[in-house]
Protein backbone atom coordinates (compact mmCIF):
# COMPACT_ATOMS: atom_id res chain seq x y z
CA UNK A 1 0.00 0.00 0.00
CA UNK A 2 1.19 3.47 -0.87
CA UNK A 3 0.54 6.06 1.81
CA UNK A 4 0.07 9.79 1.33
CA UNK A 5 -0.60 12.36 4.03
CA UNK A 6 -3.89 14.15 3.36
CA UNK A 7 -4.61 16.11 6.55
CA UNK A 8 -3.20 17.07 9.92
CA UNK A 9 -5.19 18.37 12.88
CA UNK A 10 -4.22 19.23 16.44
CA UNK A 11 -5.88 17.76 19.52
CA UNK A 12 -4.73 18.45 23.09
CA UNK A 13 -1.43 19.79 21.80
CA UNK A 14 -0.66 16.70 19.69
CA UNK A 15 -0.99 16.20 15.94
CA UNK A 16 -3.35 13.72 14.31
CA UNK A 17 -2.19 12.55 10.88
CA UNK A 18 -4.64 11.26 8.26
CA UNK A 19 -3.32 9.17 5.37
CA UNK A 20 -4.83 7.96 2.11
CA UNK A 21 -3.79 4.38 1.35
CA UNK A 22 -3.64 3.21 -2.26
CA UNK A 23 -3.24 -0.42 -3.30
CA UNK A 24 -0.43 -0.70 -5.84
CA UNK A 25 -2.06 -3.69 -7.56
CA UNK A 26 -5.48 -2.25 -8.31
CA UNK A 27 -8.07 0.43 -7.70
CA UNK A 28 -8.54 0.01 -3.96
CA UNK A 29 -8.27 2.76 -1.33
CA UNK A 30 -8.14 2.84 2.42
CA UNK A 31 -7.02 5.17 5.19
CA UNK A 32 -4.87 5.38 8.28
CA UNK A 33 -5.13 7.64 11.34
CA UNK A 34 -2.13 8.21 13.60
CA UNK A 35 -2.08 9.99 16.98
CA UNK A 36 0.40 9.85 19.89
CA UNK A 37 1.98 6.59 18.79
CA UNK A 38 -1.32 4.84 18.04
CA UNK A 39 -2.44 4.01 14.52
CA UNK A 40 -5.63 2.63 13.02
CA UNK A 41 -5.41 1.25 9.47
CA UNK A 42 -8.34 0.39 7.22
CA UNK A 43 -7.54 -1.02 3.79
CA UNK A 44 -9.84 -1.87 0.89
CA UNK A 45 -12.60 0.55 1.88
CA UNK A 46 -13.57 1.69 -1.62
CA UNK A 47 -12.57 1.75 -5.26
CA UNK A 48 -13.18 5.51 -5.34
CA UNK A 49 -10.28 7.68 -4.23
CA UNK A 50 -12.62 10.66 -3.97
CA UNK A 51 -14.94 8.89 -1.56
CA UNK A 52 -12.11 7.99 0.79
CA UNK A 53 -10.68 11.52 0.54
CA UNK A 54 -14.09 12.91 1.56
CA UNK A 55 -14.16 10.56 4.54
CA UNK A 56 -10.64 11.62 5.54
CA UNK A 57 -11.59 15.29 5.29
CA UNK A 58 -14.62 14.73 7.53
CA UNK A 59 -12.49 12.79 10.00
CA UNK A 60 -9.99 15.64 10.10
CA UNK A 61 -12.70 18.23 10.73
CA UNK A 62 -13.98 16.09 13.60
CA UNK A 63 -10.51 15.38 15.04
CA UNK A 64 -11.12 11.63 14.86
CA UNK A 65 -8.41 9.63 16.64
CA UNK A 66 -7.37 6.02 16.11
CA UNK A 67 -9.45 5.04 19.15
CA UNK A 68 -12.67 6.29 17.53
CA UNK A 69 -11.82 5.73 13.86
CA UNK A 70 -13.31 2.21 13.69
CA UNK A 71 -16.78 3.47 14.67
CA UNK A 72 -16.61 6.26 12.09
CA UNK A 73 -15.44 3.92 9.31
CA UNK A 74 -18.09 1.32 10.14
CA UNK A 75 -20.84 3.95 10.06
CA UNK A 76 -19.49 5.25 6.74
CA UNK A 77 -19.52 1.76 5.24
CA UNK A 78 -23.15 1.25 6.31
CA UNK A 79 -24.40 4.52 4.80
N, C-alpha and C positions, 0 to 999 in steps of 0.2 A: 504494500500500500504506500502510495505517495502521500505526503502530509504537507499541507500548506496552511499557514496561520491566516485566519480570516478576521479575528476580532480579539481585542484585549479589553477587559474591564477591571475595575478596582473594587475590592470588597474588603472592608476592615483593614485597609492598608496593604493588602496583598493583591497581586495580579491574578486574574483568571484568564487563561489562554484558551481560545476556541479554534480548532483545526478542522479543515475539510480533508477527508481521506478519499483518495481516488485509487481504485483497483487498476493496476497496470495491465491486467489481462482482458479487461472488458469494461463496459459502461456500468460501473457500480460505484456508488458513493456512500460514505459514512461520515462520522464525525468523532472528535475526541475533545474532552474538556479536562483541563489541567489546573489544579489549584493547591498550593501549599504541599507539594509532593504527592498529592493524590491525582489519579487520572482515571477517567471513565472513557472507554472506547466502544464505539458501536459501528460495526462494518456492515456493508450490504443493506443499507436502509432504503435506497432508491436508485433508479437508473437515471434520474434527473438531477444534474448538478444544481440547477436553480432551486429546486425544492429543498435540498439539503442546505444550501446557502441561506434561504429564507428562514429555515429552522435555526440555524446558527445565529443569525442576526437577532431573532426573537430571544434566543437563550442569552445572548450578550446583553440585550436591553433589560432582561430580568435578572441578570447576575446569577445565572444558574451555575451551581457548583457540581463537581463530580458526584457528591452525595445525593443530589436531587435530580441529576440528569436522567437517570433511568425512568423515573416517573414521567418526565416531560417527553422523552422519546416514545415511551409506550403510548401515552395519550396521543401524540402526533401520528403514530402508526395506525391508531384506531379511528382517526378522524374520517 
